[in-house]
Structure formats: C-alpha cells, structure tokens
Amino acid sequence: MQLCQGPAGGGLADNAAAAAVFTGIDSQFADAAVDAAGIAVAEGRPGEVLAPLRLAAGMFPLHEPVHAGLIAALADADRQAEALAMYQSIRARLADELGVDPGRELRETYLRVLTPVELPPTVPTVVVPAELPPTVPVPAQLPPDLPLFVGRRAELAMLDDLVAATTDRTGPLVIAMDGMGGVGKSTLAAHFAHRVAQTFTDGQLYLDLQGHEDDGEGVPVVEALRSLLYALGLRGADAPESLEALVGTYRSRTAGKRILVLSTTSATSRRSDRCCRARPEAWCWSPAASRR
C-alpha cells in the first residue's frame, strides 16, 4: 500500500485490455485499504492508514466502503470534525451524481462517529497486601537470676554435660532436681537456665505448678498446658478443651523447636512429668525443682 502513488498505469492505457488490467489493480488497492482500515481501528493504530485511505478515496470518490473506512479511521484518530465533514461530502456527491443516499455501512459508520462508545473511567488498581499472621514474640519467661551466684560448681558442670550430650536426641531432656526444702534447688535451676538460655533460640518458658502451697493441689495439668500454649502464641479462643487435644496442640507448637521449660513443682512431680512428656518431638530441656 505504501508503494501506491495513484491510479495504476498513470494514463498509459491505450486499449481496453490494458485499461481493464489497471482498473483491476486499482480495485485491489481499494479493497486492501478497506481491510487495512478495519485492522488499524481494531488495533488502535488508525494514523498509520490515513494516507493510503485518503489516496483510495481520491481515486474512488463514490466508493462507499473506502469512505466508511476513512471516516472510521479519522474518528478513531480523534479527528471527529474531519470525519463528519468527509461523510457530508460523500453524501452530497452520491446525491448529486447518482441520486442515492449513503448505504447502510456508511450510515452506521456516521452514527458511530456521532455517538462514540464511552469507555468506563479507569479505576486505579489497588494492590492489597496479603494479611500476614501476627508476629508472636519469642517467649522469655525465666525468673530473674541472682546478681551473684557462688558454689554449686559440681552440679553446674553436671548440668552442662547433660545439655551438651543432647545433640542427637529426638526427644526432650528432662532434668529433675531433688532435695529438701530451702537448699536452693529453684535458685540453681533458674541460674542454670539463664546460663544456657541463648542455646534455646525458640524461647524459654517458666511454669510454677504451685504444688508447695498449703492445699497441696497445685495447678491442674490442663491449666498448665494452656499457660504454656498461651506463651507460645495460641489465642485463648483457639485453645481446645480436652487434655488430649491440649497435648496434641502443644506438640504441634513445639515440634522441631529448641525450647527450654523451667518448672517448679510439688513432691509428686506428676504434673511436670506430664507436661514434659507432652512434647516428645521438641528439643526442650526442663530443669525442674521439687520439694521431695
């Protein structure tokens, strides 16, 4: 289409056969211009076909499909005034020379220029980031250590050896301290827990089962497990009711983690033992002080 500069032959046809050949070439150019107009308008590139369409319209002043394509391309290129003037020109020409009104295709093109399709306003896309689960702080519940701790070197060395030997363990290490009341079991347990706290990167929990109170009952296992689960980030509304469900939830929360649990318990130590064994998959160490 870009190679076409005007009617084929340039007036060189000297017989009917040559004129028919040149007319056929011009008709093919007109058809190509009409097809190109439809493609350009559909692709939003009408400006690229305006020149060949103007040329085809000049070569065929009564060719309605060519003029319809030119009018559509002008309108799509934001030249509505020129498109309307082009329609009025071809309409008058058809009436003067042929005594007819524009055909259906030309009329529909004219109506589309008069009533352009209004696209809905572009609404900016708002990207809403996915809501991340709330961050649960790493629990650090150990009771305060003494500012000055002396003695107990043998016991501390033994505890250090026990922790150092847990590299290949697949279950928890439970350390129980036994002795009469007032000899410093809880103080030693707390001091040792602070010594190794940095080893337990997933948290340090503290559980006081209160078995030394006068009533001798202490904290029930269910309540003890709930307390540990709350420290691990479980919401109160999500805590199960039964002991078995609490144990399962505790195992899930501590599986594959390095957690230290320091508990002080009663003479029987059954509640502490139940809580410790509730997490066989977790890497948890529990210095536990009893009053036996």
C-alpha positions, 0 to 999 in steps of 0.5 A: 500500500505504501508503494501506491502513488495513484491510479495504476498505469498513470494514463498509459492505457491505450486499449481496453485490455490494458485499461481493464488490467489497471482498473483491476489493480486499482480495485485491489488497492481499494479493497486492501485499504478497506481491510487495512482500515478495519485492522488499524481501528481494531488495533488502535493504530488508525494514523498509520492508514490515513494516507493510503485511505485518503489516496483510495478515496481520491481515486474512488470518490463514490466508493462507499466502503473506502469512505466508511473506512476513512471516516472510521479511521479519522474518528478513531484518530480523534479527528471527529470534525474531519470525519463528519465533514468527509461523510457530508461530502460523500453524501452530497456527491452520491446525491448529486451524481447518482441520486442515492443516499449513503448505504447502510455501512456508511450510515452506521459508520456516521452514527458511530462517529456521532455517538462514540462508545464511552469507555468506563473511567479507569479505576486505579488498581489497588494492590492489597497486601496479603494479611500476614499472621501476627508476629508472636514474640519469642517467649522469655519467661525465666525468673530473674537470676541472682546478681551473684551466684557462688558454689554449686560448681559440681552440679553446674558442670553436671548440668552442662554435660547433660545439655551438651550430650543432647545433640542427637536426641529426638526427644526432650531432656528432662532434668529433675532436681531433688532435695529438701526444702530451702537448699536452693534447688529453684535458685540453681535451676533458674541460674542454670537456665539463664546460663544456657538460655541463648542455646534455646533460640525458640524461647524459654518458658517458666511454669510454677505448678504451685504444688508447695502451697498449703492445699497441696493441689497445685495447678491442674495439668490442663491449666498448665498446658494452656499457660504454656500454649498461651506463651507460645502464641495460641489465642485463648479462643483457639485453645481446645478443651480436652487434655488430649487435644491440649497435648496434641496442640502443644506438640504441634507448637513445639515440634522441631523447636529448641525450647527450654521449660523451667518448672517448679513443682510439688513432691509428686512431680506428676504434673511436670512429668506430664507436661514434659512428656507432652512434647516428645518431638521438641528439643526442650530441656526442663530443669525442674525443682521439687520439694521431695 
